[in-house]
Amino acid sequence: QVQLVESGGGVVQSGRSLRLSCAPSGFIFSNYAMHWVRQAPGRGLEWVAVIWYDGSNKYYADSVKGRFTISRDNSKNTLYLQMNSLRAEDTAVYYCARDPSDNGDWIDFWGQGTLVTVSS
Amino acid sequence: QSVLTQPPSASGTPGQRVTLSCSGSNSNIGSNYVYWYQQLPGTAPKLLIYRSDQRPSGVPDRFSGSKSGTSASLAISGLRSEDEADYYCAAWDDSLSGYLFGTGTKVTVL
């Protein structure tokens, strides 16, 4: 069955960096676009970034543009989110999510998430 | 409008029909499909409706979606206690080049 397992979350000081990973299984990873979505404690969902199946296109939310980088290694079956210059407002559960479309514009399956806490 | 607006809460008694709304603009709902997600307490979101009115396999037919212009709706008929959750609409936004989520509606079963 389809599974997405995020890792790399934890407590980090404001201004530092962190890299999240997502390990998919149960489907052909290289055929799918992938997203990162976050949810601050007690708040709603906020889309972060998307990367096309072959890495040729990437789009970011304005709130993370220039600080976060989404990438993938199809040979290692892994999705990444490099987060630099972290701020307190980046504190959230970060979900890795699968996109079945041809142009990266919707999500059909979510991982369980990894918590990132940015301390000041 | 760079946000999809949903009422913060909705409620109903078991067996009732509840309709959730989602309001957007021409750059998102007006020109793209709408998706609905259900998030049970303490869990990851789950796809409920795709391409505005399609149900994935395994989703009960009590859930139905529709879209008109720059607005969309999710109807839950025969409300059950296990439907108590947060519901989010979503759509791609052509102006932002990003996936936009609604503000979310918390459904309570009385």
Contacts between the chains, C-beta under 8 A, distances in Angstrom:
chain1	res1	chain2	res2	distance
A	35	B	99	6.7
A	37	B	99	7.9
A	37	B	101	7.7
A	44	B	86	7.8
A	44	B	88	6.7
A	44	B	101	6.4
A	44	B	102	7.6
A	44	B	103	5.7
A	44	B	104	4.3
A	45	B	37	7.5
A	45	B	39	7.8
A	45	B	45	6.7
A	45	B	88	5.5
A	45	B	90	7.8
A	45	B	101	4.3
A	45	B	104	7.2
A	46	B	101	6.7
A	47	B	90	7.9
A	47	B	98	5.8
A	47	B	99	4.2
A	47	B	100	6.8
A	47	B	101	6.1
A	50	B	98	7.8
A	50	B	99	6.7
A	59	B	97	4.9
A	59	B	98	5.8
A	60	B	98	7.5
A	61	B	98	5.6
A	62	B	96	7.5
A	95	B	44	6.1
A	95	B	45	7.5
A	105	B	32	6.9
A	105	B	92	3.8
A	105	B	99	6.7
A	106	B	33	7.0
A	106	B	35	5.3
A	106	B	50	6.7
A	106	B	90	7.3
A	106	B	92	6.9
A	106	B	99	7.1
A	107	B	35	7.2
A	107	B	37	7.9
A	107	B	47	7.1
A	107	B	90	7.5
A	107	B	99	7.1
A	108	B	47	5.1
A	108	B	50	6.8
A	108	B	56	7.2
A	109	B	47	7.1
A	110	B	44	4.3
A	110	B	45	5.3
A	110	B	46	7.2
A	111	B	44	6.5
A	112	B	43	7.8
A	112	B	44	5.3
A	113	B	44	5.9
